[in-house]
Amino acid sequence: MAKKDQDKRKSLKTAIQEYVQDGCSISFSGMAGSQCVAHTYEIIRQGKKGLTLIGDSPCEPGDMLVGAGLVDRMEIAYCAYAVAGMGNNFRRAIESGIPHEVVLNDYSNFTIGMRFLAGAMNIPFMPTKSLLGSDLPQYNEHIKTMLDPYTGQKIALVPAANPDVAIVHVNRADKRGNGQIFGYLANADNIARAAKYTILTCEELVETEEIRKYPVLTAIPEYCVDAVVELPYASHPWNMPYSYLYDLPFHTDQLAKFATREGFEEWLEEWCYSVKDHDEYLDKVGRKRLWELSKMERKYMKMPY
């Protein structure tokens, strides 16, 4: 079993080939930065189709995979790019069926997190009161309501999320699959535990002895992980806390292209299909530009580890 291997290192291409299959369900880590961008490009290159995307607020993983026609179903709370702009591919699919219709099940960010927590705990559902203040239960048949057997009060239930594949990006990891996150965890730890297979990518691969110096930072333990990929700048143009700053000018140009279907297709041709892998993407962005982003982040966000 891959989870028991002592050395799980693979290339991103190999990891995606092995674990992401047509028709599978998939979840990505990342919120308020640390998005799985390089991973999204590789899935598009390989043309994995018929996917079910389960997530809280996927940006590139949601909008770009939908735009590439690879997603059939989404169970999410939000799909856009925050300060950079709207998720126009997502909107075109939901509003106009372009490039094809996508089945959408709406949740809140909080209750998607509750679903991953239930999946990580291996329990079938999680109770919550928050949805009772919204109209989401009217439009999502998977949200159930019942009376609390202890108090008799009405509560809502959301089903556990157990994706076939989790793709989680962290600051650093060892070859065994112990991943450490220095910034905001969001749902990364529970996504890794809830999934059948977990691909762990990291900005930096370090020795296990270095991981053991600060065990409290190990959000993703090796027993959850099937593959480890060293993937610096994998979140670009997003920021990765303590590693590099947000490249907003680049993202603004990207979203301007995404405003039209033709622009999005041109972007894919230039930045995905015409680029062999993530290394070539970094070369195209410019290593000096990336290093400047790292210098600025590290000037103001000094890592104490």
Sequence and secondary structure as in RCSB ss.txt:
>XXXX:A:sequence
MAKKDQDKRKSLKTAIQEYVQDGCSISFSGMAGSQCVAHTYEIIRQGKKGLTLIGDSPCEPGDMLVGAGLVDRME
IAYCAYAVAGMGNNFRRAIESGIPHEVVLNDYSNFTIGMRFLAGAMNIPFMPTKSLLGSDLPQYNEHIKTMLDPY
TGQKIALVPAANPDVAIVHVNRADKRGNGQIFGYLANADNIARAAKYTILTCEELVETEEIRKYPVLTAIPEYCV
DAVVELPYASHPWNMPYSYLYDLPFHTDQLAKFATREGFEEWLEEWCYSVKDHDEYLDKVGRKRLWELSKMERKY
MKMPY
>XXXX:A:secstr
 GGG S  B  HHHHHHHH  TT EEEE  SSS   HHHHHHHHHHT  SEEEE SS SHHHHHHHHTT EEEEE
ES  S GGG   HHHHHHHHH SSS  EEEE  HHHHHHHHHHHHHT SEEEESGGGGSSHHHH TT EEEE TT
T  EEEEEE    SEEEEEEEEE TT  EE SS  TTHHHHHHHSSEEEEEEEEE  HHHHHHSGGGEEE GGG 
SEEEE TTTTTTS BTTTB   HHHHHHHHHHHTSHHHHHHHHIIIIITS SHHHHHHHH HHHHHHHHHHHHHH
S    
